[in-house]
Amino acid sequence: MEKVKLNRLSELTAISRKRELTAAEKDEREKLRMEYRRSVIANLTGQLEHTTIVEPDGSRIKVSDMKRSGEDKIK
Protein backbone atom coordinates (compact mmCIF):
# COMPACT_ATOMS: atom_id res chain seq x y z
CA MET A 1 0.00 0.00 0.00
CA GLU A 2 1.31 3.42 -0.90
CA LYS A 3 2.52 5.67 1.90
CA VAL A 4 0.12 8.45 0.83
CA LYS A 5 -2.89 6.12 1.15
CA LEU A 6 -1.70 4.80 4.50
CA ASN A 7 -1.29 8.36 5.76
CA ARG A 8 -4.80 9.21 4.56
CA LEU A 9 -6.19 6.18 6.38
CA SER A 10 -4.45 7.31 9.57
CA GLU A 11 -5.79 10.82 9.06
CA LEU A 12 -9.36 9.58 8.66
CA THR A 13 -9.01 7.47 11.79
CA ALA A 14 -7.77 10.48 13.76
CA ILE A 15 -10.64 12.59 12.44
CA SER A 16 -13.16 9.91 13.43
CA ARG A 17 -11.95 10.17 17.03
CA LYS A 18 -12.74 13.89 17.07
CA ARG A 19 -16.00 13.97 15.11
CA GLU A 20 -18.41 11.86 13.11
CA LEU A 21 -17.13 11.15 9.60
CA THR A 22 -19.25 12.15 6.63
CA ALA A 23 -20.66 9.40 4.44
CA ALA A 24 -18.00 10.09 1.80
CA GLU A 25 -15.22 9.92 4.41
CA LYS A 26 -16.60 6.66 5.82
CA ASP A 27 -16.71 5.19 2.32
CA GLU A 28 -13.15 6.33 1.61
CA ARG A 29 -11.92 4.93 4.94
CA GLU A 30 -13.58 1.57 4.28
CA LYS A 31 -12.01 1.32 0.82
CA LEU A 32 -8.59 2.19 2.24
CA ARG A 33 -9.02 -0.36 5.04
CA MET A 34 -9.87 -3.09 2.56
CA GLU A 35 -6.86 -2.22 0.42
CA TYR A 36 -4.67 -2.28 3.54
CA ARG A 37 -6.03 -5.69 4.57
CA ARG A 38 -5.42 -7.11 1.10
CA SER A 39 -1.87 -5.76 1.23
CA VAL A 40 -1.18 -7.33 4.64
CA ILE A 41 -2.63 -10.68 3.59
CA ALA A 42 -0.62 -10.71 0.36
CA ASN A 43 2.56 -9.87 2.27
CA LEU A 44 1.97 -12.59 4.86
CA THR A 45 1.11 -15.14 2.19
CA GLY A 46 4.34 -14.31 0.36
CA GLN A 47 6.36 -14.77 3.54
CA LEU A 48 4.73 -18.10 4.35
CA GLU A 49 5.30 -19.35 0.80
CA HIS A 50 9.04 -19.04 1.44
CA THR A 51 9.12 -20.32 5.04
CA THR A 52 10.69 -23.68 5.86
CA ILE A 53 10.29 -25.59 9.11
CA VAL A 54 13.32 -27.59 10.21
CA GLU A 55 12.32 -30.71 12.15
CA PRO A 56 14.49 -32.08 15.01
CA ASP A 57 15.70 -34.87 12.70
CA GLY A 58 17.00 -32.23 10.25
CA SER A 59 14.31 -32.70 7.62
CA ARG A 60 12.86 -29.56 6.09
CA ILE A 61 9.20 -28.95 5.34
CA LYS A 62 8.01 -25.98 3.31
CA VAL A 63 4.93 -24.35 4.80
CA SER A 64 3.49 -24.03 1.29
CA ASP A 65 3.81 -27.82 0.83
CA MET A 66 1.95 -28.41 4.09
CA LYS A 67 -0.94 -26.32 2.84
CA ARG A 68 -1.13 -28.07 -0.52
CA SER A 69 -0.89 -31.59 0.83
CA GLY A 70 -3.67 -31.04 3.33
CA GLU A 71 -1.73 -32.86 6.00
CA ASP A 72 -0.95 -31.44 9.39
CA LYS A 73 2.77 -32.18 9.68
CA ILE A 74 3.31 -30.02 12.75
CA LYS A 75 3.53 -32.19 15.84
N, C-alpha and C positions, 0 to 999 in steps of 0.2 A: 504494500500500500504506500502510496506517495506521502511524503512528509507533509505536504500542504493539506492533503485530505485528513491525515491524522490530527494535525493541528486544528483543523476546522471541527472535527469530531470532539476534541477536547474543549474547544471554545463553546460549542453547543451544550455540552454537558455542564460547563461552568455557568452558562446562562440559565440553564434549567434549574439550577440550585437557587438562583436569585429571583426568577420569575417564571411564569407559565410560558412555554414555548408556543409560538403560533403554529397553525396546522402545517404551513409550509416548512417551518423549522423542524417540526416533529418528523415530517416525511423525509427531509434531508438527513436528519440524524439517523433514522432507521435505515436508509439506504447506505449511509457510511458505516453503520454498525455491521450490516450484512457483508459489505465488502471487506471490512476488517476481519470478520469471522472467517470468511472464505480464505483470506490471506493467511491467517494463523493455521487453519486446517491444512492448507496446501504446504506450508512450511513444515509442519509437524509430520505430515505424510512423507515428505521428501527426506526428512531426517531418519524416520523409521525404515524407509526403503533401504537405507545404507547402514543400518545398525546390525551388528553381529554379536551374538551372545556366545561367550566362551564357556563351555561346560567344564566341570572339575577334571574330567578325563582328557581335556584338551581339544575336544571336538568343537567345531564352530557351527552355529546355526544362524542363518540370516532371518531376521524378524519377518521380512517379506515372504520367505519360504514358509514360515509357520502359518501365516495368514492364508496363503494359497492352498496349503495342504489340508487345512481344516483341522489339524491335530493340535492338541495342546501339549507342546513339548516342554513346557516349563514345569519343573517339579515342585 
